[in-house]
Amino acid sequence: IVGSAPNFPNGVIDDIEGLSDLAVKYRVGLHVDCCLGGFLLPFMAQAGYGDHLPVFDFRHPGVTAISCDTHKYGFAPKGSSVILYRSKALRHCQYFVTTDWAGGIYASPTIAGSRPGALIAGCWAAMVRMGEQGYVDATRQIIEAARQAKQGIQDTLPELYLVGDPWVSVVAFSAHEPLSIYGINDVMNTKGWGLSVLQFPACVHFAFTLPSASMAEQFLIDLRDAVAQVKANPTHFGEGSAAIYGLATTVPDRSIVGDIARGFVDSLYKV
């Protein structure tokens, strides 16, 4: 069983307690994908945002593994991540060991034998530099910005609505018809905001980070202007991501979309 704390699209934390009960009942493992929240959720209580915060970790008996990305809110170099196991026995399942190779006895903590030491050293340096208090302070700023954006959308933008309940850093939202949320995204791009474009349902999200935590009010100002522009001229904002994602979500055969995506990746390998 796999649960997220939180998930990437809309920042929702799955019912880890309920999933843990199922894992215990049926004697199966439960992995918690905490890649996005691994360096935020553990510090939220100390940052003043612990009220009603759901338990997501090994305190639930059914949780057997947790992953968290140090390269996200751990502020380590890109490409470093951590997986935690409830026991050494489970961790042994990750190892690759061969004792009959002509080259000798070989043991590696992962299938990949060679790993970049610079990434590991960079990760260690970032975590030592930040320290526990550094992560608490960063969490406070990021959560405060996300809550401000959430409240601003609810209070001042009736044309929009939240998708999910943003617990941590991700704020996802969509637009009431006939406004195009993808058109609004295109306007936000021209203002320098890089929102993630989502589907099923059609929506976008913004993940606040430490550099953008001080810009929540500017985000809302630009978002209100983007909504006003699309309302004033809706047909003008039917191209760009609006056209691409709007068409993709209406294709009944999803394999066609997959073929197009594979063709795009193929093009990256052409010399």
Backbone torsions as a table, in degrees:
resi	resn	phi	psi	omega
1	ILE	NA	142.2	178.9
2	VAL	-128.3	132.5	174.6
3	GLY	-129.7	157.9	-177.8
4	SER	-114.1	146.1	178.8
5	ALA	-146.0	83.1	-7.4
6	PRO	-94.7	178.5	175.3
7	ASN	-83.2	164.8	-176.4
8	PHE	-73.8	-45.7	-171.8
9	PRO	-60.8	-51.4	-173.6
10	ASN	-128.7	11.8	173.1
11	GLY	71.9	17.7	-179.1
12	VAL	-82.3	138.9	174.6
13	ILE	-93.5	122.5	179.5
14	ASP	-65.8	164.4	178.7
15	ASP	-76.5	80.4	-176.4
16	ILE	-64.7	-35.3	178.4
17	GLU	-61.9	-45.8	178.9
18	GLY	-65.1	-40.3	178.0
19	LEU	-66.1	-36.1	177.2
20	SER	-62.9	-42.3	178.2
21	ASP	-60.1	-41.1	178.0
22	LEU	-65.1	-42.1	-179.1
23	ALA	-62.0	-42.2	178.9
24	VAL	-67.3	-43.2	-177.5
25	LYS	-61.7	-43.0	-175.6
26	TYR	-100.6	4.5	175.2
27	ARG	56.3	50.3	175.4
28	VAL	-124.5	164.7	-179.4
29	GLY	-78.5	157.1	174.5
30	LEU	-131.1	115.6	176.4
31	HIS	-100.1	130.3	176.8
32	VAL	-103.1	114.6	176.2
33	ASP	-80.2	98.7	-179.8
34	CYS	-112.6	28.0	-176.6
35	CYS	-59.6	-39.3	-178.5
36	LEU	-81.4	-35.1	-173.7
37	GLY	-104.5	4.1	-172.1
38	GLY	-61.3	-27.1	179.2
39	PHE	-113.6	19.3	174.0
40	LEU	-120.8	-55.2	-177.2
41	LEU	-54.6	-43.6	-177.9
42	PRO	-65.5	-18.2	-176.1
43	PHE	-107.9	0.8	-174.9
44	MET	-66.8	-37.7	179.3
45	ALA	-63.6	-44.8	178.7
46	GLN	-66.2	-26.4	-179.8
47	ALA	-84.9	-1.9	178.0
48	GLY	95.2	13.2	-178.9
49	TYR	-122.9	40.0	-176.6
50	GLY	-92.6	-6.8	-177.6
51	ASP	-62.2	125.0	176.3
52	HIS	62.4	16.1	179.3
53	LEU	-68.2	122.2	-177.6
54	PRO	-69.9	146.1	175.4
55	VAL	-75.6	133.4	-172.5
56	PHE	-129.2	1.3	-166.6
57	ASP	-117.4	-153.9	-174.5
58	PHE	-68.6	-4.6	173.5
59	ARG	-64.7	-22.8	171.1
60	HIS	-85.0	126.3	-173.5
61	PRO	-63.9	-22.4	-177.7
62	GLY	-83.6	-13.7	-178.8
63	VAL	-72.6	123.5	-177.6
64	THR	-111.4	-19.8	179.8
65	ALA	-154.7	148.7	178.4
66	ILE	-137.5	133.0	175.0
67	SER	-112.2	142.4	175.2
68	CYS	-146.1	139.7	-177.5
69	ASP	-91.7	115.0	174.8
70	THR	-69.8	-22.5	-177.3
71	HIS	-81.7	-3.4	175.3
72	LYS	-94.3	-101.5	-176.2
73	TYR	-84.0	4.0	168.9
74	GLY	-83.7	-11.3	176.0
75	PHE	62.9	27.0	176.3
76	ALA	-91.6	168.5	179.2
77	PRO	-59.4	148.5	-179.7
78	LYS	-59.0	134.7	177.3
79	GLY	106.8	-0.3	178.5
80	SER	-106.5	138.8	-178.7
81	SER	-153.8	167.2	-175.4
82	VAL	-134.5	141.4	170.0
83	ILE	-125.7	133.2	-178.6
84	LEU	-111.9	141.7	179.3
85	TYR	-119.6	152.0	178.3
86	ARG	-68.0	-30.2	-176.0
87	SER	-143.9	161.0	175.3
88	LYS	-64.0	-34.5	-179.0
89	ALA	-60.2	-40.9	177.5
90	LEU	-68.5	-38.9	-179.9
91	ARG	-63.7	-32.9	179.2
92	HIS	-61.0	-26.2	178.9
93	CYS	-66.9	-18.8	179.5
94	GLN	-83.3	-25.0	-173.3
95	TYR	-69.0	153.2	168.2
96	PHE	-114.9	119.1	-177.8
97	VAL	-133.6	129.6	172.4
98	THR	-132.6	132.9	-176.1
99	THR	-108.8	-7.3	-174.3
100	ASP	-111.1	11.8	-179.8
101	TRP	-72.0	141.2	179.6
102	ALA	-62.5	-23.4	180.0
103	GLY	-81.3	-1.0	178.7
104	GLY	117.0	-177.0	177.1
105	ILE	-76.0	127.9	-175.2
106	TYR	-124.2	129.5	177.2
107	ALA	-139.2	132.5	-179.8
108	SER	-138.0	143.4	-180.0
109	PRO	-68.3	-15.6	178.1
110	THR	-140.1	170.8	176.1
111	ILE	-62.0	-38.0	177.1
112	ALA	-71.5	116.4	-176.6
113	GLY	-73.8	-43.2	-177.4
114	SER	-101.8	130.5	177.9
115	ARG	-131.3	147.2	-176.5
116	PRO	-71.1	115.5	179.5
117	GLY	-66.2	-27.9	-179.6
118	ALA	-62.7	-37.5	178.3
119	LEU	-64.3	-42.4	-179.5
120	ILE	-64.9	-43.5	179.1
121	ALA	-64.9	-40.0	178.7
122	GLY	-64.8	-38.6	177.9
123	CYS	-64.1	-46.2	178.9
124	TRP	-59.6	-44.8	-178.1
125	ALA	-64.0	-41.1	-179.8
126	ALA	-63.6	-42.9	-177.7
127	MET	-69.5	-38.0	177.3
128	VAL	-66.5	-40.6	-179.6
129	ARG	-65.4	-42.1	-179.2
130	MET	-71.0	-50.4	-176.6
131	GLY	67.4	169.7	-178.1
132	GLU	-59.6	-45.2	-177.7
133	GLN	-66.7	-33.8	177.0
134	GLY	-62.5	-40.2	178.1
135	TYR	-70.8	-34.8	176.5
136	VAL	-63.6	-46.1	-179.4
137	ASP	-63.9	-42.6	179.3
138	ALA	-64.0	-41.9	179.0
139	THR	-60.7	-43.6	-179.3
140	ARG	-59.2	-46.2	-178.5
141	GLN	-65.8	-42.3	-176.5
142	ILE	-69.3	-46.0	-179.3
143	ILE	-65.6	-39.5	178.8
144	GLU	-61.0	-41.9	179.3
145	ALA	-65.7	-43.1	179.8
146	ALA	-63.9	-40.9	178.7
147	ARG	-66.2	-37.0	178.3
148	GLN	-64.6	-42.6	178.7
149	ALA	-65.7	-42.6	178.2
150	LYS	-58.1	-48.5	-178.1
151	GLN	-66.4	-38.2	179.7
152	GLY	-64.0	-39.7	177.7
153	ILE	-65.4	-43.2	-179.0
154	GLN	-66.6	-37.9	-171.6
155	ASP	-90.8	-29.3	-170.3
156	THR	-122.5	-1.9	-178.1
157	LEU	-130.5	78.6	-179.1
158	PRO	-65.6	-16.7	178.9
159	GLU	-73.6	-16.2	-177.1
160	LEU	-113.8	162.7	173.7
161	TYR	-145.7	148.5	-180.0
162	LEU	-72.4	145.9	173.7
163	VAL	-110.3	107.7	-174.5
164	GLY	84.0	179.7	179.6
165	ASP	-115.1	103.9	-174.8
166	PRO	-69.0	108.8	179.5
167	TRP	-84.7	-34.2	-168.2
168	VAL	-118.2	-111.3	-171.7
169	SER	-103.6	-18.2	-174.8
170	VAL	-91.3	128.6	175.7
171	VAL	-119.7	111.8	-178.9
172	ALA	-106.3	141.8	-178.5
173	PHE	-154.0	160.9	177.7
174	SER	-136.8	-178.3	-176.6
175	ALA	-119.7	142.6	173.7
176	HIS	-69.7	142.9	177.1
177	GLU	-62.3	146.6	10.1
178	PRO	-94.1	10.2	-179.3
179	LEU	-67.0	143.6	177.2
180	SER	-96.8	118.2	177.9
181	ILE	-66.8	-29.4	177.9
182	TYR	-71.1	-33.7	174.4
183	GLY	-65.1	-40.8	176.6
184	ILE	-61.8	-39.4	177.4
185	ASN	-61.0	-41.2	179.9
186	ASP	-62.1	-39.0	177.4
187	VAL	-66.1	-42.1	178.9
188	MET	-61.5	-34.4	177.2
189	ASN	-61.5	-39.4	-180.0
190	THR	-67.2	-19.3	178.9
191	LYS	-94.2	3.4	175.9
192	GLY	94.6	7.2	-179.9
193	TRP	-95.2	130.3	178.3
194	GLY	-103.8	88.8	178.9
195	LEU	-87.3	150.9	175.5
196	SER	-86.5	127.6	-178.9
197	VAL	-88.9	128.1	-174.1
198	LEU	-121.3	169.1	179.0
199	GLN	-143.3	161.8	178.4
200	PHE	55.5	63.9	5.9
201	PRO	-89.1	167.2	176.8
202	ALA	-64.4	118.8	-179.8
203	CYS	-164.5	178.2	175.4
204	VAL	-135.7	164.3	171.8
205	HIS	-141.8	157.5	172.6
206	PHE	-124.7	129.0	178.4
207	ALA	-102.1	111.1	179.1
208	PHE	-70.7	137.3	176.3
209	THR	-124.1	179.3	-178.1
210	LEU	-61.6	-42.3	178.6
211	PRO	-64.2	-30.4	-177.4
212	SER	-97.6	-1.5	-175.6
213	ALA	-63.2	-27.9	-179.0
214	SER	-86.7	3.8	-172.9
215	MET	-115.7	21.8	-178.1
216	ALA	-61.9	-41.5	-179.2
217	GLU	-66.5	-40.5	177.8
218	GLN	-65.8	-36.2	176.3
219	PHE	-58.1	-45.6	-179.6
220	LEU	-67.6	-38.9	177.8
221	ILE	-60.5	-47.9	-179.3
222	ASP	-67.5	-35.6	179.6
223	LEU	-66.6	-41.0	177.7
224	ARG	-62.9	-39.5	178.8
225	ASP	-67.9	-38.8	178.8
226	ALA	-63.0	-42.8	177.8
227	VAL	-61.6	-43.0	-179.5
228	ALA	-63.0	-40.1	179.9
229	GLN	-64.9	-43.8	-178.8
230	VAL	-69.0	-37.2	176.9
231	LYS	-63.2	-38.9	-176.5
232	ALA	-72.3	-29.4	-176.3
233	ASN	-146.5	69.8	-173.1
234	PRO	-63.5	-34.5	-177.9
235	THR	-69.6	-25.5	-179.1
236	HIS	-69.9	-25.0	-175.9
237	PHE	-106.5	45.2	177.6
238	GLY	-107.5	8.5	-179.7
239	GLU	-109.3	-165.1	178.9
240	GLY	62.4	-139.5	-179.6
241	SER	-63.5	-27.0	178.7
242	ALA	-61.5	-42.9	-179.7
243	ALA	-71.7	-43.5	-176.2
244	ILE	-65.1	-54.0	-176.6
245	TYR	-74.5	-32.9	177.5
246	GLY	-62.2	-40.4	178.2
247	LEU	-72.1	-43.5	-175.7
248	ALA	-60.5	-37.2	-177.1
249	THR	-73.8	-14.0	-179.1
250	THR	-97.0	-6.1	-179.7
251	VAL	-75.3	117.3	-176.0
252	PRO	-70.1	-32.9	180.0
253	ASP	-92.2	100.9	-175.4
254	ARG	-67.8	-18.3	179.2
255	SER	-65.2	-28.5	177.9
256	ILE	-65.1	-43.5	177.7
257	VAL	-62.1	-39.7	177.8
258	GLY	-63.1	-40.6	178.7
259	ASP	-63.0	-40.5	178.5
260	ILE	-64.1	-41.8	179.4
261	ALA	-63.6	-41.6	178.1
262	ARG	-64.9	-36.9	176.9
263	GLY	-62.9	-37.4	177.4
264	PHE	-64.3	-44.6	179.6
265	VAL	-64.6	-38.7	176.7
266	ASP	-56.5	-39.5	-177.6
267	SER	-63.5	-25.5	-179.8
268	LEU	-72.2	-20.0	-177.7
269	TYR	-94.7	-3.1	-180.0
270	LYS	-76.3	136.7	180.0
271	VAL	-101.0	NA	NA
